[in-house]
């Protein structure tokens, strides 16, 4: 099938169909746009005119290229217009009935050599192909929204698809400037298969009143570097669309993580489908708008505020990267800091690490030499926790071991003055179990900083059922003073970020175990299709496979969901000592330093 694809039909001129048409027209293809709704066809033409005009303004194309692209697009309301097309891409509503009827009609219209591509991200390509008289020419071609900007295209083949058809469409995707990833036929494919499970868990977290919509979204943006929070993304995708995808995924996997959260059905049944209806998890200025407006759930400016305790001095316990980073954060903000380790030597090494970090900031022009010297002068290195006797806030950043932390807090209980706030930076252990090691659990709270602490803006503020209101208010106020964004969450495994992040990482490992996709294709899919700063396997190797496995075990132990059980491949790699970059080998191999 050495097909040039000079003429391509796009059936369905909604947002995605129009975006695909623009990509094809700007790449020199004759594009036949088809929609039964004349108004949709007119909107498509107007959208192409507006988007290509913006491209000219931004000097991405010339005015002549714009005129040529617009001339190559023709809109019709009759499917017969597809007769001359060598490739037909359908982007009609996501139901088997509509798509199957379309394929049956196309069989009678297009040439027997024409390729038929479905843009589905949830339905079985095999089942759709079976409706065609020529199932060997049917495949999936899944673009991502917005199609002109997003680089990823998933090329989906079924057991019936002829390899030459896949090769021809893959070559076309590359000519369009896209990054094609070859995947098999299962609901969600790679990117959505991982993305929608994560979105579903975020919806369930919100439904359980574990955290506010604003805090869930802020946590994933600031803690993981994602371009958009999960609930805002569900509003963009369409809550009804998301539920359809999840239903298809669950019917194939029977994994409870894919069973649509009831809130998705409730919102959909009420017509609150997201941006397109003007209201979903958030409320928008009008249907189709991206502008969020305040509603009954929007927190007041002073929400969560209360009378806190005075904090002038801070003690940081630990000598590792996280402890030194947290000490640097507080010292930069003007607090007097005591950095205590198990020995004076370890404390001095930790302070020297801070000095190097501050020097880098000076070199990069982010800090003046005077501010560097003042910051360093605020830090006192100590070889014993006895030096915490006068601090107002004590923050521990020692090993992620419950017994170790409990012993440390028992010591803090004896050393720290009455009324001092005691904070743990645990990322996975129950804060209340740490608090109970003291005689004053009401003074204990979680302050989960993210690594590297000087750069990462997020702090998860974890209050237990015993934490006093003024302790919670104190920590939120301190977060503001050190220029961090606090998000509130309850004391359960994973808090917000890890509870959403690690099941996603675990599911990526399962994809590799099942030989569904390669490491490289999965990483590319999530970076190009989801806007993730790192692919899941890149991130796992950076975090450390042993750390990842420990968090997975904690999540599985607390929630007892079979879908959260650590992937066997992860356990095998850890048992083999392949822990990621720190050992030179994890999911990939790295050059030894």
Buried (B, 14 or more C-beta within 10 A) or exposed (E): BEBEBEBBBBBBBBBBBBBBBBBBBBBEBBBBBBBBEEEBBEBBBEBBEEBBBEBBEEEEBEEEBBEBBBEBBBBBBEBEBBBBBBBBBBBBEBEBEEBBEBBEBBBEBBEEEBBBBBBBBBBBBBBBBBBBEBBBBBBBBBBBBBBBEBBBBBBBBBEBBBEBBBBBBBBBBEEBEBBBBBBBBBBBBBBBBBBBBBBBBBBBBBEEEBBBBBBBBBBBBBBBEBEBBBBBBBBBBBBBBBBBBBBBBBEBBEBEBBBBBEBBBEBBEEEBBBBBBBBBBBBBEEEEEEEBEEEEEBEEEEEBEEEBBEBEBBBBBBBBBBBBBBBBBBBBBEBBBBBBBBEEEBBBBBBEBBBEBBBEBBEEEEBEEEBBEEBBEBBBBBBBBEBBEBBBBBBBBBEBEBEEBBEBBBBBBEBBEEEBBBBBBBBBBBBBBBBBBBEBBBBBBBBBBBBBBBEBBBBBBBBBEBBBEBBBBBBBBBBEEBEBBBBBBBBBBBBBBBBBBBBBBBBBBBBBEEEBBBBEBBBBBBBBBBBBEBBBBBBBBBBBBBBBBBBBBBBBEBBEEEBBBBBEBBBEBBEEEBBBBBBBBBBBEEEEE
